[in-house]
Amino acid sequence: MSKILYFLVLVTLVASCKDAVSDTAIVHESRWEDVTDSLPGKIRVDAKAQTILNDWLEYNALEKSFDKIYTSEYIEDFELVMDELVENQKKMEMGEYPKKFDIQQIKGRQKVFKTYILKTKGDLEYRQNPKESMLQMITAFNDLRNQFNVVINNTLPDELLANDEN
């Protein structure tokens, strides 16, 4: 009798260990091109800012990685692009900034961009739909690019900006 009871308990435990059905949207089942086709584009950078950015190797590597978002055909490609973005963002953060862009406004925008890169990467790792976090990441990258334009087109003297009394 104890052998039968032991066997029933074992069968009950094995039967209860089934995987639970997940309600999260799996991105692999949907078409990835539908997600990437509706993404907003990058904003333009002024010519004066672009001349400075052309000499900044770390930023150029980051921008090339970012451009691959629009050309990734499969979600697996996008996951690799996100890994590359994380690495290039770390290199840019640790690297040397051009003198004109070595200010807190640029570094702050870069940290926000880093936050949304990691949020998008987290959505991919947990198999959630990354569309919203991708839009936020692209917006943060556009804000970083716009900050380059603001810094270059600023007509105030540097002394006024550095003065803490004002």
C-alpha positions in Angstrom: 0.0 0.0 0.0 2.8 2.4 0.8 4.4 1.8 -2.6 1.2 2.8 -4.4 0.9 5.9 -2.3 4.5 6.8 -3.0 3.9 6.2 -6.7 0.8 8.5 -6.7 2.6 11.3 -4.9 5.4 11.0 -7.5 3.0 11.1 -10.4 1.2 14.1 -8.9 4.5 16.0 -8.5 5.6 15.3 -12.0 2.2 16.3 -13.5 2.2 19.6 -11.5 5.6 20.7 -12.9 4.3 21.7 -16.3 5.4 25.0 -17.7 2.9 27.7 -17.2 1.5 29.4 -20.3 2.9 32.9 -20.6 0.7 35.8 -21.6 3.5 38.0 -22.8 3.7 38.8 -26.5 6.4 36.9 -28.2 8.1 39.0 -30.8 9.4 36.0 -32.7 5.9 35.2 -33.9 5.2 38.7 -35.3 7.0 40.1 -38.3 10.0 42.1 -37.3 9.8 44.3 -40.4 6.5 45.7 -39.1 8.3 47.0 -36.0 11.3 48.5 -37.8 9.3 50.1 -40.6 7.4 52.4 -38.3 10.4 53.8 -36.5 11.1 57.5 -36.7 14.3 58.6 -38.4 17.3 60.4 -37.1 17.4 64.2 -37.0 20.0 66.1 -38.9 23.1 67.6 -37.3 24.3 71.0 -38.4 27.3 71.1 -40.6 29.5 72.8 -38.0 28.6 70.1 -35.5 29.2 67.4 -38.1 32.7 68.5 -38.7 33.5 68.0 -35.0 31.7 64.7 -34.9 33.5 63.4 -37.9 36.8 63.4 -35.9 35.2 61.7 -32.9 35.8 58.0 -33.5 33.8 56.7 -30.6 30.7 58.6 -31.6 31.1 57.5 -35.3 31.2 53.9 -34.2 28.1 54.4 -32.0 26.2 56.1 -34.9 27.1 53.3 -37.3 25.8 50.8 -34.8 22.6 52.9 -34.4 22.0 52.9 -38.2 21.9 49.1 -38.2 18.6 49.3 -36.2 16.9 50.4 -39.4 18.4 47.6 -41.5 18.0 44.6 -39.2 15.6 42.1 -40.9 15.2 39.7 -38.0 15.0 40.1 -34.3 18.1 38.0 -33.8 20.0 40.6 -35.9 18.5 43.4 -33.7 19.7 41.6 -30.6 23.2 41.6 -31.9 22.9 45.3 -32.9 21.8 46.1 -29.3 24.9 44.3 -27.9 27.0 46.3 -30.3 25.3 49.5 -29.2 25.9 48.8 -25.5 29.7 48.2 -26.2 30.1 51.3 -28.4 28.2 53.4 -25.8 30.6 52.2 -23.1 33.6 53.1 -25.3 32.1 56.6 -26.0 31.5 57.1 -22.3 35.0 56.1 -21.3 36.7 57.8 -24.3 37.8 61.3 -24.7 35.2 63.9 -25.8 36.0 66.7 -28.2 36.7 69.9 -26.3 33.5 71.6 -27.5 31.3 68.6 -26.4 33.0 67.8 -23.1 30.2 69.4 -21.1 27.5 68.0 -18.8 24.6 68.7 -21.2 26.1 66.2 -23.7 27.1 63.7 -21.0 23.6 63.8 -19.5 21.9 63.2 -22.8 24.3 60.3 -23.3 23.3 58.8 -20.0 19.6 59.0 -20.9 20.4 57.3 -24.2 22.3 54.6 -22.3 19.3 54.0 -20.1 17.0 53.4 -23.0 19.5 51.1 -24.7 19.5 49.0 -21.6 15.7 49.1 -21.3 15.4 47.9 -24.9 18.0 45.2 -24.3 16.0 44.1 -21.2 12.8 43.9 -23.2 14.6 41.6 -25.7 16.0 39.4 -23.0 12.6 38.9 -21.4 10.9 38.3 -24.8 8.6 41.3 -24.5 7.7 43.6 -27.4 10.5 46.2 -27.5 8.7 48.7 -29.8 7.9 51.3 -27.0 11.4 51.2 -25.6 12.9 51.4 -29.1 10.9 54.6 -29.7 12.2 56.0 -26.4 15.8 55.0 -27.4 15.5 56.7 -30.8 14.0 59.8 -29.2 16.9 59.9 -26.7 19.5 59.5 -29.5 17.8 62.3 -31.4 17.9 64.5 -28.3 21.6 63.8 -28.0 22.1 64.8 -31.7 19.9 67.9 -31.1 22.1 68.8 -28.1 25.1 68.9 -30.4 23.2 71.5 -32.5 22.3 73.5 -29.5 25.9 73.6 -28.2 27.3 74.6 -31.6 24.6 77.3 -32.3 24.9 78.8 -28.8 25.9 82.5 -29.0 26.4 83.1 -25.3 30.0 83.5 -24.2 31.5 80.5 -22.3 32.2 82.7 -19.3 28.4 83.3 -18.8 27.7 79.6 -19.0 30.4 78.7 -16.5 29.5 81.4 -14.0 27.6 79.8 -11.1 26.5 83.2 -9.7 23.9 83.8 -12.4 
